[in-house]
Amino acid sequence: MASLEEKILKKVMEDVDFFMMVYKEGRFREMLESPVVKPSDKKKVVNELFSEKISKLSLDFLNLLITNKREVYIPDITRNFKALYKRNMGIRNAELTVSREVDKDFIIKFKEILKKIYNSEIELEEKVKPEIIGGFILKVEDEQYDASVSSGLAKIRKKLLETTSENKV
């Protein structure tokens, strides 16, 4: 990554976040993805909007995408860049699903425990799903730990069904 070579990775990440905030505005995105608007006009708008707000490297990359008519891939490119950024910075994604809202102190402590276990920074997303009844489901990247009541009940039900069918034979 050029941003690594130039030691501005964090700045480029901030640029990506800022750009995507603007990109999500419907009219800007429509203009950028429109096949009717000429690339030179798109570049003018992008340069006017962003030349003072993002790094030269980020602006040059946006202009390159426009020149090569790859604007529609911007969301995918930014998502992949964010994943590479997090991997490079040692940040792991985690998702905590609970049956009801939990207080912020618990979340802070839980994050600290995960940070020690995984020896890396943790970005924790919280989800509330009443259907899990109680307990929690924790996903850290591609690992999952299910300590929910609904999962426990499902295991008990399965065991009972297996026992019942074995007794019938």
N, C-alpha and C positions, 0 to 999 in steps of 0.2 A: 504494500500500500504506500502510495506516495506520501500520505499524511504521516506515516511512521517514519519515513526517511527524513521528512522535514520537521519531525518532532512537534506536529500540531494536531495530533490525533484527537485530543479532547476538543479543540476549537472546531475541527471539521464535524465532530459529533454534534456540537452545539449548532453549527450551520445547518446540518441535516434536520435537526429538530425544528429550527426556526423555519426553514424552507417548507417542511411538511405542514407546519401550522398554516402557512400562507396557501400552500397547495390545496389544502382541504377546503378552502373557500371555493365554492362552485364556479364562479365566473373565471377565476384565474386558471383553474384546472381545465375548464372547457376551452379557453383560449389556447392553452399550451398543447392540448391534445387535438385541437382542430386541424384537419388536413387542409382547410381553406386558408388559414392564416400562414403567411410565408415565414420560413425560418428566420429571415432577417428581421421581420417585425417581432417575432417571438423573442429573439435575442435582445432587441431594443428594450422591450418591456422587462425582461429578466434583469438586464444590466441596470436599468433605471431603478427597479425595485430593490435589488440586492447588492449593488456595487459598494455601497457604504456599510452594509450590514453583515456580510459574510466574507470569508477569506478569499484571496485571489485563486487559490487552488480549487475551492468549491465552486466559485463562479466559472472558472475555466472548464470544469467538469460539466456543469450545466450547459454551457455553450456547446461543448462537444456533443452532448446528448441531442441537443436541438439540431446541430449541423448534420448529424447522422440519423435524424428523424427517429429517435428512440425515446421520446418524451413519455409515451404510454407505459414504459417500463420503470418509470421513476419510483412508484411505490414498491415494486419488487427489489429494485436496486437499493433503496434506502433500508428496507427490511433486512436484506442480506448484509449491508454495511453495519447495521446495528448489531447483528449477530456476531460478526467478525470483531467488532469493537468490544463487545462484552467478553468474548473469548480471550481477546488480547489483554484486557484489563482484569481478567480473573473474576468476572461477575457472573453469578449463576442466577437463573430464573427459578422461582419457586411459586407454587400456588397452594394456598391453604383454603380448603373448603370446610366450612362449619355449618351447623344447623341454625345458628342465630348469631347476631352481632356479638363480637367480643371487644373488650375495652382495649384502648391503645397501649396501655402498659403491658398487657399480655403479649400483644403483637411485637412490641419492642424487645421483650425478653425472649420470645420465640425466635425472632430474627437473630439475636445474639447467640442463641444455642446453635442455630443452623450455621452461623458464621464460623463457630468453633468446630463443629462437626465436619464441615466441608472445606474449612481453611480458605475461605474466599468470601468476597462481598456477596450479599444476597439481595436480589430485588424480589420482594414478596408481594404477590397479588392475593387479595382476600376475596373469597366468594361466599355468599350465604345461600345455602340450599336446605330449606327445612325438611325435605324428603330424606335426608340422611339421619334424621331423628336426633342424633347426638354424636359425640365424638368428633372426629375430623378425618379428612383425607388430605394428605400432603404429597404434592408432586414436586420433585426437584429435577428439572430437566427431564430425562427419560426414566427416572425412578419414581415409583409410587408406593406410598405406605397408607393403607386403608385401615383406619381404626374407628370407622363409623359404626353406629349401632345397627343401621340398616344392613351393612355388610355382615356383621356378626349374626344377625337374625337370618340372613340368607344362607349362611354356612350351617347354622343349626337346622334350618328347614331341609337343606340338602341331605344332611346327615340322617335326619329323621326319615326322610323318604327312602334313603338307601337301606336303612335298618328295617323299615316296613316292608320293602320289596324283597329283602333277603329272608325275612320271616315267612313270607308267602310261598317261597320256593321250597 
